[in-house]
Amino acid sequence: MLRVNIKKTFPEFELDIAFEAGPGITGILGPSGSGKSLTLECIAGIDKPDEGKIELNGRILFDKEKHMDIKTRHRHTGYMFQHYALFPHLTVKQNLAFGLKGRPKKEIEEKTAAFLKKIKMEGFENRYPAELSGGQKQRVALARTLITEPSCLLLDEPFSALDPDTKELVMEEFLSFLHDHFHGVVLLVTHNMAEADLLCDNVILYRNGKVLQQDPKKEVLKHAVARQDARNPAAIRI
Ligand SMILES: Nc1ncnc2c1ncn2[C@@H]1O[C@H](COP(=O)(O)OP(=O)(O)OP(=O)(O)O)[C@@H](O)[C@H]1O
């Protein structure tokens, strides 16, 4: 279980949110600039809230009052950025091994081989990201995040770089891969309602740095659809 109750203030924006997320995929859905990425960055420890508390499976990651701020690499969170963020100068295998730096060579060899198999990319280990399709890059990026065995996956618009033709197939593969290989909390940031509908169990709706609604997907989307701009069905108006 992930519990988040934080505040962060900038001159022109304030994030002030509280939510809980259990196992399964929880979507954070909201318009551009509503604080979705900032939330993930605070949970991952890349950014720091001004106030509040973040707890993962009973372990405090951040607590302003208790002066606790666990370093990113010790948070057991796996963060996957928009546009994959694979290292272009590293091969598939080197990208996978990146998060295992400092571990025994044998463990690195075994884990990278096991993950290459899981993502069905044996034989591609020496290719560079530029030599892969969008879906393949997405699988490598996900595997690189999962190889460190996180308790919580933080996915920031993981499908935004894919073209519409391959997107649906990649999302279906992604769902079945997660179902087979990951059983923790997944937070998935999106501003696309159709994506939230396909992928998420629960949805947290953001507006202007605040949580507008948190419920099972069907409840949230029912109300969001009612507010939707009929001329632009892909956009959400909340
Ligand atoms: N370092 C910073 N200094 C000032 N303002 C910031 C800083 N970081 C984020 N913000 C502001 O916080 C707000 C939320 O940004 P965030 O990136 O979380 O939005 P988002 O919901 O992820 O948007 P998008 O869907 O466009 O990625 C924005 O208005 C942004 O300008």
The ligand as an SDF file (V2000), in Angstrom:
LIG
                    3D

 31 33  0  0  0  0  0  0  0  0999 V2000
   10.8740   23.4790  -10.4000 N   0  0  0  0  0  0  0  0  0  0  0  0
    9.7190   24.0780  -10.6540 C   0  0  0  0  0  0  0  0  0  0  0  0
    9.5790   25.4200  -10.5150 N   0  0  0  0  0  0  0  0  0  0  0  0
    8.3980   26.0260  -10.7310 C   0  0  0  0  0  0  0  0  0  0  0  0
    7.2640   25.3850  -11.1010 N   0  0  0  0  0  0  0  0  0  0  0  0
    7.3530   24.0540  -11.2690 C   0  0  0  0  0  0  0  0  0  0  0  0
    8.5730   23.3230  -11.0550 C   0  0  0  0  0  0  0  0  0  0  0  0
    8.3290   22.0120  -11.2850 N   0  0  0  0  0  0  0  0  0  0  0  0
    7.0160   21.9330  -11.6400 C   0  0  0  0  0  0  0  0  0  0  0  0
    6.4470   23.1400  -11.6360 N   0  0  0  0  0  0  0  0  0  0  0  0
    5.0540   23.4640  -11.9670 C   0  0  0  0  0  0  0  0  0  0  0  0
    4.2340   22.4830  -11.3750 O   0  0  0  0  0  0  0  0  0  0  0  0
    3.0760   22.2780  -12.1870 C   0  0  0  0  0  0  0  0  0  0  0  0
    2.8370   20.8000  -12.3510 C   0  0  0  0  0  0  0  0  0  0  0  0
    3.8040   20.2370  -13.2140 O   0  0  0  0  0  0  0  0  0  0  0  0
    3.7690   18.6980  -13.6310 P   0  0  0  0  0  0  0  0  0  0  0  0
    4.9490   18.4650  -14.5230 O   0  0  0  0  0  0  0  0  0  0  0  0
    3.6650   17.8620  -12.4210 O   0  0  0  0  0  0  0  0  0  0  0  0
    2.4120   18.6270  -14.4620 O   0  0  0  0  0  0  0  0  0  0  0  0
    1.7590   17.3860  -15.2160 P   0  0  0  0  0  0  0  0  0  0  0  0
    0.3810   17.2400  -14.6760 O   0  0  0  0  0  0  0  0  0  0  0  0
    2.6570   16.2110  -15.1390 O   0  0  0  0  0  0  0  0  0  0  0  0
    1.6930   17.9500  -16.7140 O   0  0  0  0  0  0  0  0  0  0  0  0
    1.9290   17.2150  -18.1470 P   0  0  0  0  0  0  0  0  0  0  0  0
    0.7170   16.3640  -18.3950 O   0  0  0  0  0  0  0  0  0  0  0  0
    2.0220   18.3740  -19.0920 O   0  0  0  0  0  0  0  0  0  0  0  0
    3.2170   16.4230  -18.0570 O   0  0  0  0  0  0  0  0  0  0  0  0
    3.3160   23.0080  -13.4990 C   0  0  0  0  0  0  0  0  0  0  0  0
    2.5320   24.1770  -13.5090 O   0  0  0  0  0  0  0  0  0  0  0  0
    4.7820   23.3470  -13.4530 C   0  0  0  0  0  0  0  0  0  0  0  0
    5.0360   24.5510  -14.1200 O   0  0  0  0  0  0  0  0  0  0  0  0
  1  2  1  0
  2  3  1  0
  2  7  2  0
  3  4  2  0
  4  5  1  0
  5  6  2  0
  6  7  1  0
  6 10  1  0
  7  8  1  0
  8  9  2  0
  9 10  1  0
 10 11  1  0
 11 12  1  0
 11 30  1  0
 12 13  1  0
 13 14  1  0
 13 28  1  0
 14 15  1  0
 15 16  1  0
 16 17  2  0
 16 18  1  0
 16 19  1  0
 19 20  1  0
 20 21  2  0
 20 22  1  0
 20 23  1  0
 23 24  1  0
 24 25  2  0
 24 26  1  0
 24 27  1  0
 28 29  1  0
 28 30  1  0
 30 31  1  0
M  END
$$$$
